[in-house]
Amino acid sequence: MALFVALFVGAVLGGVLGEVFKRYIPLLAGGAKVGFKPVTLDLYILVLTFGFDFKITVAAIIGILLAFILVIKK
């Protein structure tokens, strides 16, 4: 569980840092977007909307790798 949390935090921090520094190093913000558009299920008394979007960038991958290394070294 700690590994999953560390990888998630590494991806988020890497993504944020990539967005902050993309002006100086544009490669960091490059990546791909994966997911599907929202789909609505109308059950007359309840309306559910499902959707998923995940943007993986070079900076996020670097963050994941750094988090993995830090967790493994402990």
N, C-alpha and C positions, 0 to 999 in steps of 0.2 A: 504494500500500500504506500509506503514511504517513497518507493521508486516512482510510482505513478504520479504522486503529488509533485515530486521533484521535477519530473519530466514535463508535467503540465505547467508548473511555475517557470521552468526554463523556456518553454515555448512562448508563454505569454510575455515574459520579460524580453526575450529575444525579439519578438514581434514589435513590442513597444520601442525598443532601442533601434530597431531597423527603421521604423517610421520616423523617429527623431533624427536619425543620422542619414536618411535617404538623400537629403540635399547635398551632403558631402561625399557619400559613398552610395550611388544609386543602385549598385548591385545588391545591397542588403535588402532592399524592398522588393526585389524581383521574386516572383514565385507563381504559384498556381492556386486557383480557387476550386474547391471540390464541394459538392453538395447537391441538393435538389430544392426547387422552388416550393414555397408553401402550398400545401394541399389541405383543403377544408372538407371536413366531414360534418354534415348537417344532420343531426338526429332529432330535429324538431324541438326538443326541449333543451338540447345541449349542442353547441357548435364547437368542434375541436379543429384546431389548425396545427398542422405538423410541418416543420421545415428544418433544414439543416444547411449550414454554410460553414466551411472551414477554409481559411486562407493560410497556406503554408508558404513561408518565405525563407530566403537564405539565412536571414538573421534568426528566425525561429529554429531552423535546423541547427545552427551554431549554438543557440541557447539550450536546445535539447541535448546536444552532445556534451556541452560543458556540465550540465546538470547530471548527466549519466556518469561522467568521469568523477565528479565530486561525490556522488553517492557510492560508487564502486570503491573509491579510495578509503572511505570510512570503514 
